[in-house]
């Protein structure tokens, strides 16, 4: 596995045109994403016709909820030389893999982990909000992910780290709204089909106001649970623990917001049953470790302090920054990427496979405030 920087893909124009450009520029990596999940489904006993079948579960609702994003996916498919169902597979992989396992009654072997943190301006050295995350998932994704810079005519530009062919994962937009997300699980999951998570994250990043981004995340029906952490360059952040049909807000404490992969909201825990800890018991200390390390620098934290906290190797190998580790089912999991964002500064820095590589690449986005100041 390589730890080469993730390629930057820049797209613009109509949804179909920017999708086609995305597909052409990232063709090899998109094929890698599709092959990865097709092979995962193959090991579960599903073939190409099943991928089409699973994709069709979502297509009608997606065309109604976000026709422009379906147009973009169709462009991605055209540019990469794939069928639309393959691009749907990448963008609904969490939901499709879960549906497949439930159909075969196979237990989870590779939960989408992650530890995320936001440091509010009052806790940082230069008074600028910092937002970061370790993304724990399939180690192979170090070779099948990209950074997407999207120029928009109908809203703020955005910069997002995502699996190749994906619409969005972690990132921020030109008005300073940022998002990261991590795995949660409860007893309400997969009773109904909702909107796949990358669509929700993308819509949040398209928002021009923090309240609108929160509304998308909090109120859009989902198939399964997920935790989404949103922040604004104006100086605040809210963590939304999302069940498929309800969301629970967690607010910062001591200038920090930290979350791993277990439910923290007392309200949530009084209403639903946590079912994910069997797969990620290390979640119970990962968030505590990151908070403790950040608290040591409270009031003077820098982006290097955020990185240092996310590099924590307590209880190796089941730690905040996880080295490649083979699961019981044969899947190779790892902290695929460390993403740290300074939206006011208009940049994110990303290190692939950070447990074995500490080299970061900077990706930049022109912010609306920068554009306005030059025009004045």
C-alpha positions as CSV (number, residue, x, y, z in Angstrom):
1,X,0.0,0.0,0.0
2,X,1.2,3.5,-0.9
3,X,1.1,6.6,1.3
4,X,1.3,8.9,-1.7
5,X,-0.7,12.2,-1.5
6,X,-4.3,12.0,-2.5
7,X,-4.8,13.6,-6.0
8,X,-6.7,16.9,-6.2
9,X,-9.6,16.8,-8.7
10,X,-11.1,20.2,-9.6
11,X,-14.5,20.4,-11.3
12,X,-17.0,23.0,-12.4
13,X,-20.0,23.6,-14.7
14,X,-23.4,21.9,-14.7
15,X,-23.9,18.8,-12.6
16,X,-23.5,16.5,-15.7
17,X,-20.4,18.3,-17.0
18,X,-18.6,18.4,-13.6
19,X,-19.5,14.8,-13.1
20,X,-18.0,13.8,-16.4
21,X,-14.9,15.8,-15.7
22,X,-14.6,14.1,-12.3
23,X,-15.0,10.7,-13.9
24,X,-12.4,11.4,-16.6
25,X,-9.8,12.8,-14.1
26,X,-10.2,10.2,-11.5
27,X,-11.1,7.2,-13.7
28,X,-8.5,4.8,-12.3
29,X,-9.3,5.5,-8.7
30,X,-13.0,5.4,-9.3
31,X,-12.6,2.0,-10.8
32,X,-10.6,1.0,-7.7
33,X,-13.4,2.1,-5.5
34,X,-16.0,0.2,-7.4
35,X,-13.8,-2.9,-7.6
36,X,-13.2,-2.8,-3.8
37,X,-16.9,-2.8,-2.9
38,X,-17.8,-5.2,-5.7
39,X,-15.2,-7.6,-4.3
40,X,-16.5,-7.2,-0.8
41,X,-20.0,-8.0,-2.0
42,X,-18.6,-10.9,-4.0
43,X,-17.1,-12.4,-0.8
44,X,-20.6,-12.3,0.7
45,X,-22.0,-14.2,-2.3
46,X,-23.4,-11.3,-4.4
47,X,-22.7,-10.6,-8.1
48,X,-23.1,-7.8,-10.6
49,X,-26.9,-8.3,-10.9
50,X,-27.1,-7.9,-7.1
51,X,-25.2,-4.6,-7.3
52,X,-27.8,-3.3,-9.8
53,X,-30.6,-4.6,-7.6
54,X,-29.2,-2.8,-4.5
55,X,-28.6,0.4,-6.4
56,X,-32.2,0.4,-7.7
57,X,-33.4,0.4,-4.1
58,X,-32.0,4.0,-3.8
59,X,-32.3,5.5,-7.3
60,X,-36.0,6.5,-7.4
61,X,-35.8,8.3,-4.1
62,X,-32.5,10.0,-4.9
63,X,-33.9,11.3,-8.2
64,X,-36.7,12.9,-6.2
65,X,-34.5,14.2,-3.3
66,X,-31.5,15.4,-5.3
67,X,-31.9,15.2,-9.1
68,X,-28.9,17.4,-9.6
69,X,-26.7,14.9,-7.7
70,X,-28.0,12.0,-9.7
71,X,-27.1,14.0,-12.9
72,X,-23.6,14.4,-11.4
73,X,-23.3,10.7,-10.7
74,X,-24.5,9.9,-14.3
75,X,-21.7,12.3,-15.5
76,X,-19.2,10.5,-13.2
77,X,-20.3,7.1,-14.7
78,X,-19.9,8.5,-18.3
79,X,-16.5,10.0,-17.6
80,X,-15.2,6.9,-15.9
81,X,-16.8,4.4,-18.4
82,X,-19.1,2.8,-15.8
83,X,-22.7,2.1,-15.3
84,X,-24.7,4.4,-13.0
85,X,-25.2,1.5,-10.5
86,X,-21.4,1.3,-9.9
87,X,-21.3,5.0,-8.9
88,X,-24.4,4.5,-6.7
89,X,-22.5,1.6,-5.1
90,X,-19.6,3.9,-4.1
91,X,-22.0,6.6,-2.8
92,X,-24.3,4.1,-0.9
93,X,-21.6,1.6,0.1
94,X,-22.4,1.8,3.8
95,X,-26.1,1.2,3.2
96,X,-25.5,-1.5,0.5
97,X,-22.9,-3.4,2.5
98,X,-25.3,-3.4,5.5
99,X,-28.2,-4.5,3.4
100,X,-26.1,-7.3,2.0
101,X,-24.9,-8.5,5.4
102,X,-28.4,-8.4,6.8
103,X,-29.7,-10.4,3.8
104,X,-27.1,-13.1,4.5
105,X,-27.3,-12.6,8.3
106,X,-23.5,-12.0,8.5
107,X,-22.1,-9.9,11.3
108,X,-20.2,-6.7,10.8
109,X,-16.4,-7.2,10.4
110,X,-15.2,-3.7,9.3
111,X,-17.1,-0.8,10.9
112,X,-16.5,2.6,9.5
113,X,-14.7,4.0,12.6
114,X,-13.2,7.5,13.1
115,X,-12.4,9.9,15.8
116,X,-13.3,13.6,15.2
117,X,-12.6,16.8,17.1
118,X,-13.3,20.5,16.8
119,X,-11.3,23.1,18.8
120,X,-13.3,26.4,19.1
121,X,-11.6,29.8,18.6
122,X,-11.5,30.5,22.3
123,X,-9.3,27.4,22.8
124,X,-6.8,28.1,20.0
125,X,-3.7,30.2,19.9
126,X,-4.7,32.4,17.0
127,X,-8.5,32.5,17.6
128,X,-9.4,30.4,14.6
129,X,-11.5,27.3,14.7
130,X,-9.9,23.9,13.9
131,X,-11.7,20.8,12.8
132,X,-10.1,17.4,12.3
133,X,-10.7,13.7,12.0
134,X,-9.0,10.3,11.7
135,X,-11.0,8.2,9.1
136,X,-10.8,4.5,10.1
137,X,-11.9,2.2,7.3
138,X,-10.5,-0.2,4.7
139,X,-6.7,0.3,4.3
140,X,-7.0,-0.1,0.5
141,X,-8.9,3.3,0.4
142,X,-5.5,5.0,0.7
143,X,-5.3,4.2,-3.0
144,X,-8.9,4.9,-3.9
145,X,-9.6,8.3,-2.4
146,X,-9.3,11.8,-3.7
147,X,-9.7,15.5,-2.8
148,X,-12.4,17.2,-4.7
149,X,-12.5,20.9,-5.3
150,X,-15.9,21.9,-6.7
151,X,-16.4,25.3,-8.2
152,X,-20.1,26.2,-8.1
153,X,-22.2,28.8,-9.9
154,X,-25.2,28.3,-7.6
155,X,-23.7,28.4,-4.1
156,X,-20.4,28.3,-2.2
157,X,-17.4,26.4,-3.6
158,X,-16.4,23.4,-1.6
159,X,-13.3,21.2,-0.8
160,X,-13.9,17.6,0.3
161,X,-11.9,14.5,0.9
162,X,-13.8,11.5,-0.4
163,X,-13.6,8.1,-1.9
164,X,-13.1,8.4,-5.6
165,X,-16.5,8.6,-7.3
166,X,-18.0,9.9,-4.0
167,X,-19.9,13.1,-3.7
168,X,-18.5,14.2,-0.3
169,X,-17.1,13.0,2.9
170,X,-15.0,15.4,5.1
171,X,-14.5,19.0,4.1
172,X,-15.5,22.6,4.2
173,X,-17.0,25.2,1.9
174,X,-16.2,28.8,0.9
175,X,-18.3,30.3,3.6
176,X,-16.6,28.3,6.3
177,X,-19.0,25.4,7.1
178,X,-17.1,22.2,7.8
179,X,-18.2,18.6,8.4
180,X,-16.8,15.3,9.4
181,X,-18.7,12.0,10.1
182,X,-18.2,8.7,11.9
183,X,-19.9,5.4,12.5
184,X,-22.7,4.9,15.0
185,X,-25.2,2.0,15.3
186,X,-28.5,1.4,17.1
187,X,-31.5,-0.8,17.2
188,X,-33.5,1.4,14.8
189,X,-31.1,0.9,11.9
190,X,-32.3,-0.4,8.5
191,X,-36.0,-0.7,9.2
192,X,-36.5,1.8,6.4
193,X,-34.3,3.0,3.5
194,X,-33.3,6.6,3.7
195,X,-30.9,9.0,1.9
196,X,-27.3,7.6,1.7
197,X,-24.8,9.5,3.8
198,X,-22.6,11.1,1.1
199,X,-25.6,12.9,-0.3
200,X,-26.4,14.4,3.1
201,X,-22.8,15.5,3.7
202,X,-22.7,17.0,0.2
203,X,-25.9,19.0,0.8
204,X,-24.5,20.2,4.1
205,X,-21.4,21.4,2.3
206,X,-23.5,23.2,-0.3
207,X,-25.3,25.2,2.4
208,X,-24.7,29.0,2.6
209,X,-25.7,29.2,6.3
210,X,-24.8,27.0,9.3
211,X,-28.4,26.6,10.2
212,X,-29.2,25.2,6.8
213,X,-26.4,22.7,7.0
214,X,-27.6,21.6,10.4
215,X,-31.2,21.2,9.1
216,X,-30.0,18.9,6.3
217,X,-28.1,16.6,8.7
218,X,-30.6,16.6,11.5
219,X,-33.8,16.1,9.5
220,X,-33.0,14.0,6.4
221,X,-34.2,10.4,6.9
222,X,-31.3,7.9,6.9
223,X,-31.1,4.1,6.6
224,X,-28.7,3.7,9.5
225,X,-27.2,5.7,12.3
226,X,-24.3,8.1,11.8
227,X,-22.5,10.8,13.8
228,X,-21.9,14.1,12.0
229,X,-19.9,16.9,13.4
230,X,-20.5,20.4,11.9
231,X,-18.6,23.6,12.5
232,X,-18.7,27.2,11.3
233,X,-15.8,29.6,10.8
234,X,-18.0,32.0,12.8
235,X,-16.8,30.1,15.9
236,X,-19.1,27.3,16.9
237,X,-19.7,23.6,16.4
238,X,-22.4,21.0,17.0
239,X,-22.2,17.3,17.0
240,X,-25.4,15.5,15.7
241,X,-25.8,11.9,16.8
242,X,-28.2,10.7,14.1
243,X,-30.5,7.7,14.4
244,X,-32.4,7.0,11.1
245,X,-35.4,9.0,12.2
246,X,-34.2,11.4,14.9
247,X,-31.1,13.4,15.8
248,X,-29.6,14.4,19.1
249,X,-27.4,17.5,19.5
250,X,-24.2,17.6,21.6
251,X,-22.6,21.0,22.3
252,X,-18.9,21.8,23.0
253,X,-17.5,21.7,26.5
254,X,-14.4,23.6,27.5
255,X,-14.0,24.8,23.9
256,X,-13.8,21.3,22.6
257,X,-16.1,18.9,20.8
258,X,-14.8,15.3,20.5
259,X,-16.5,12.2,19.3
260,X,-15.7,8.6,18.5
261,X,-18.1,5.7,17.7
262,X,-20.5,5.3,20.6
263,X,-23.6,7.3,21.6
264,X,-22.9,10.1,24.1
265,X,-26.2,11.9,24.3
266,X,-28.1,11.0,27.5
267,X,-31.4,11.7,25.7
268,X,-30.4,9.4,22.9
269,X,-29.5,6.6,25.3
270,X,-32.8,6.9,27.1
271,X,-34.7,6.4,23.8
272,X,-32.6,3.8,21.8
273,X,-30.2,0.9,22.3
274,X,-26.5,1.1,21.4
275,X,-25.6,-1.9,19.2
276,X,-22.2,-0.9,17.8
277,X,-19.8,-1.4,20.7
278,X,-19.1,-5.0,20.0
279,X,-17.4,-3.9,16.8
280,X,-15.6,-0.8,18.2
281,X,-15.1,-1.2,22.0
282,X,-12.0,1.0,21.7
283,X,-14.4,3.9,21.0
284,X,-14.9,4.1,24.7
285,X,-11.4,5.5,25.3
286,X,-10.4,7.1,21.9
287,X,-12.5,10.2,22.5
288,X,-11.3,10.5,26.1
289,X,-7.7,10.3,24.9
290,X,-8.1,13.0,22.3
291,X,-10.0,15.3,24.7
292,X,-7.3,14.8,27.4
293,X,-4.5,15.6,24.9
294,X,-6.2,18.7,23.6
295,X,-7.1,20.0,27.1
296,X,-3.4,20.2,27.8
297,X,-3.1,23.0,25.3
298,X,-6.5,24.7,25.9
299,X,-6.4,28.4,25.1
300,X,-3.2,28.0,23.0
301,X,-4.0,25.1,20.7
302,X,-2.5,25.0,17.2
303,X,-3.1,22.7,14.3
304,X,0.0,20.8,15.2
305,X,-1.6,20.1,18.7
306,X,-4.7,18.8,16.9
307,X,-2.5,16.5,14.8
308,X,-0.6,15.3,17.8
309,X,-3.8,14.3,19.6
310,X,-5.0,12.4,16.5
311,X,-1.7,10.6,16.3
312,X,-2.3,9.1,19.8
313,X,-1.2,5.4,20.0
314,X,-2.5,4.5,23.4
315,X,-3.6,0.9,23.5
316,X,-1.9,0.1,20.2
317,X,-3.2,-1.3,17.8
318,X,-6.7,-0.4,18.8
319,X,-5.9,3.2,19.1
320,X,-6.8,6.7,17.8
321,X,-4.3,6.4,15.0
322,X,-4.6,2.8,13.9
323,X,-2.0,0.9,11.9
324,X,-3.2,-1.6,9.3
325,X,-4.9,-4.5,11.1
326,X,-6.4,-7.7,9.7
327,X,-9.9,-8.4,11.0
328,X,-11.4,-11.9,11.7
329,X,-13.2,-11.8,8.4
330,X,-10.0,-10.9,6.5
331,X,-10.6,-7.2,6.0
332,X,-7.6,-4.9,6.4
333,X,-8.6,-1.8,8.4
334,X,-6.5,1.2,9.3
335,X,-6.7,4.9,9.9
336,X,-6.8,5.6,6.2
337,X,-6.3,9.4,6.5
338,X,-5.9,12.1,9.0
339,X,-7.7,15.3,7.9
340,X,-7.2,18.6,9.7
341,X,-9.0,21.8,8.6
342,X,-8.5,25.5,9.2
343,X,-11.5,26.9,7.3
344,X,-10.7,30.5,8.2
345,X,-7.3,29.9,6.6
346,X,-8.9,28.2,3.6
347,X,-7.0,25.0,3.8
348,X,-7.0,21.3,4.9
349,X,-4.0,19.1,5.4
350,X,-4.2,15.3,4.9
351,X,-1.8,12.5,5.7
352,X,-2.6,9.1,4.1
353,X,-2.1,6.1,6.5
354,X,-0.9,8.4,9.3
355,X,0.1,5.5,11.6
356,X,3.0,4.8,9.2
357,X,3.3,8.2,7.4
358,X,3.4,11.7,8.9
359,X,3.7,13.6,5.6
360,X,0.8,16.0,5.1
361,X,-0.3,17.6,1.8
362,X,-2.1,21.0,1.9
363,X,-5.2,21.6,-0.2
364,X,-6.6,25.1,-0.5
365,X,-10.0,26.7,-1.2
366,X,-10.5,30.4,-1.9
367,X,-12.9,31.7,0.8
368,X,-15.8,34.1,0.2
369,X,-14.2,36.6,2.6
370,X,-11.0,36.5,0.5
371,X,-12.9,37.1,-2.7
372,X,-14.9,40.0,-1.2
373,X,-11.8,41.7,0.2
374,X,-10.1,41.7,-3.2
375,X,-13.3,43.1,-4.9
376,X,-13.6,45.9,-2.4
